[in-house]
């Protein structure tokens, strides 16, 4: 959410023969945006409690190709901060991800993997995976999604399944409903020591939106 400079190239190539390649490059001078429950600029008795990453460079490359009725797209990206300011124990944040998507007539599917060092000077990497498949027919879109993560820094992991359907209403309206099942394992401290506690949730939802 911090201000950045972005350059995006046009698509080079031809979609139905050799495919097309696009690239994007961005530079963020300072990453210090406060979140819901964390603010890197906060200070305590020991000084600044978080980390402010500076000079963050991101690059991404996307390759797309069409073969008959099938469309494929593969993308990868990497980011790296030049330096970090803050409390001891933080290092410049970095991340990598790769994804694949496929489309055939009304069907769509895709998956993505991401890894980050969490910006900490320890064995505290974050890994996340996601995959989905969807069917779009007329004004309706129905999808099944799966996501999982493993965070070595906070010793937590989890996975989520979600099934949902949405419908366009008029030119801009959107209504959606679905169900989500999730399980998360997080550490808790008990008299006998630290143990992993599992939390299971089942959630139904309805959403109204406006698309423009």
N, C-alpha and C positions, 0 to 999 in steps of 0.2 A: 504493500500500500504506500510505500514511500516514493517520492518523485524519482523518475528515471528517464534516461534517454534510450530510445529504441529505434533500431534500423531493421526493416524487413525487406527482403528482396522479392522481386517478381518470380513467378514460376518459370523455370528454365527447362526446356525440353518439350516433349509432346506426349500427352497422357496415354494414348492408345498404342504407342510404339515403344520408345525407350523409357517412357515415364517422365515425370517432372520432379525437379528438386527445388525446394525453397529453403532459405536460411534466414535466421533472425539473430540479432546481436543486441544486447542491452547493457547499460552501465548505470549502476545505482550508487551515488556518492556516499549515502549513509542509510543504514537500515536500523531505525530506532522507533518504529511505530509501536505505540502501546496497544496491547491486545485486551481481551476480556479480563483476564486474571494475571497478566504479566506485563510489566513495563520496564524495558532495559535501562531507562534513565532514572529509575527509583534509587534512592540512597538510604542507607541505614547507618548504624553506629560504625560499621567498618568501611563506609564509603559507598560507592556505586555498587548496587547489588546485581546488576545484569550486565550484558555485553552489547556493545554497539559495534556492528560490523560496518566497515568502510570499504569503498572502492570494490564493489561487488560486480563481477562480470559474468554474464550469462550468454550462452550460445546454444542454438537449437537448429537442427536440420530435419526436414521432412521430405520423404520420397513417396510419390504416389504413382500408381500405374493402373490402367484399365485394360482388362482382357475379356472381351465379349461383354457379358452382363455382370461380370465380377469387377469390383473396384477394391484395390488394396492401398493401404497407407501405412508407412512405417516412419517413426520419428524417434529422435533421441536428443537429449539436452544435457548440459553440464553447467554448473555454476561454482564460482570460487570467490571468496572475499579476499582482498589484498591484505587487510590488517584488521585487528579487533582491539577495542578499548573496553576495559571493565575489570571486574574482579579476577583474581588468580584462578586458573582452571579452565578458562575459555580459550578457544583457538578460532581462527577464521573459519566461518561456516562454509561447507561445500556440499554439493549434491549432484547426483546423476539419476537419470531416468530414461526408460525406453518403452515404447508402446507400439502396438499393432492393431489396425482396425480393418474390417472387411464389410463390404456391402454387396448384396445381390437382390435385385428387384426390391421387395418390401422388407427384406431381412437385413439386420445389422448386427455386428458382433465386434468385440474388441477387448483388449487387455493391456494393462500397464504395470510396470514395476518401478519403484523409486527407492533410492538409498540416500541417506544424509548422515554426516558425522555429528549432527545435533549441535555443532559448535562447541563441543566440550573436549578437554584434553584427557580423555580416558576411553575405555572400551564402551562407548555409549552410543553406538550407531542406531539409527532408525531405519527400518525397512517396511515398505508397504506394497501391497499387491491389490489389483482390482481387475474384474472381468465382468462383462455384461453381454447379453444377447437380447435383441428387441425386434418386434414386428410392427411395422407402420402400415396401416390400411385406412385410406381416406383421412378422416379427422382424428383417428384413434392411433395411439402409440402404446404398446404393451411391452414391458421389459422385465427381465430377471437379472439381478445384479449380485455380485459377491465381492467383498472387500476384506482384507486382513492386514494386520500390522504387528510388528514386534519391535519394542523399544528397549534396548539394553541399558539405557541411561536410567530410566525410572523402573526397570524390571517389570514391564507390563506388555501384554499382548492381547489380541482380540480378533474376532471375526464377525462379519455381519452378512446376512442374507436379506434381500429385499425384492419383493414383487410388486409392481405398480402398473397402473394404466392411466392414461390421460387423454383428454379430448379437447380439441379446439372448438370454441364456441364463438361463432361469428368470425370476424377477421382478426381479432386481437385477444379474445378471452380464452382462458385455459382453466380447466377443472381436472383434478387428479385425485386418485385415492389408491391406497396400497397398504401393505403389511410388512413389517420389518422384525427380524429376529436377530438378536445380538448376544454374544457372550464375551466378557472381558475378564482377564486375570490380572489382578493388581496386588502388590505386596501390602500386608498389614502386619503390625507389630503386636505380638501376643506374649504372655509371660514366658512361653517356651522359645521365643525368638520370632524371626520373620517368616511368615508363611504366605503362600499365594491364595488369595480369595477370589472365587469365581462369582461374577454377577451376570445373571441372565435376564434379558428383557424381551418382551413381545409388545410391539407397538403398532397400532393402526392409525392411519392419518388420512386427512382430506386437505387438499390445497386448492386455493383459487389464485389465479395469476393473470397478468396482463402483459402480452407480448407486443413489442414494437420495434 
